[in-house]
Amino acid sequence: MPRPHDAFFKSIFSDVGHAKDLLRGILPPAVLESLDLDHLEPVPANFVSESLDESFSDLLFTCPLQGNQAVVAILLEHKTWQPKHVHLQILRYMVSIWEADQAENRALRPVIPILVHQGPSPWKLAPFHANFPTLPDSLRPFIPDIRLVFEDLAAVDDQSIGGDFSDPVVRITLALMKHIYSAEGTLAVARQLTPDLGTGINNDQSMRTLRILLEYILNDGVPEVRDHLFQSLHPNLKGQAMTLGDLLRQEGKAEGKAEGKAEGLYEAKIQDALKMREHGIAWEIVTDVTGLRPEDLETNRT
């Protein structure tokens, strides 16, 4: 099933420069002091297995430690909704990284999981041990402490976004992700777009970034935004936005039939997964066969 918010997130933060600024703004100071972010490097998308790739919309980076040859794997994960057992998803990915280390005969690398949430309402993410409220104290040592860095854009005010990040592309991206469910908020962010968006990048890069931002607004913003977007934009951007809007409409007509077919195939996968679960087949096998996660079924039922 298409995940347009995830595609937007990855298109911006697959850029190492933007990823560095994001990490500097959300990682705890003590963690930042241990990392050499100047040598942050992306990990190829084909690192994970096909089944895991269906389950995660991640960005993975490696980063050396200050004064040390060890490397940290930074898992940057993003969600627009609130899955029931996100800790287990994160843990599964961490284990896959360590298994890859083992297969390559290298020392296990520490992993820093980072979760960015952009849903319409704040998410009170409870610690993993909260899943065992009646567990006796004698058994608590057997429950792993799965820690992650959590950034909830729905709970962050605009001033914090403006103050914690130095890259204007990162600031606008996070503000847009936060306000994409609101016409008024989205248009307020759109007014901040300028033809020379970003610092230290050439005009082609700036135009590419602006196209990604405008496409996200036009495709995934609330419907009322389209009617007022052009009036909110910088005068030098209106022509580009109108051209992009026309192009997206044409693409939408051309892809309509293909999307309908894809939706039908996805619904068939949902039904197959439900039948497999009714017969007691484990989720690991269901995911391998259909590519679906437990959360996909939960989302479809709501």
Summary of the structure (lengths in Angstrom):
residues: 302
radius of gyration: 20.9
end to end distance: 15.8
largest distance: 66.8
contacts: 823
relative contact order: 0.10
helix: 61%
strand: 10%
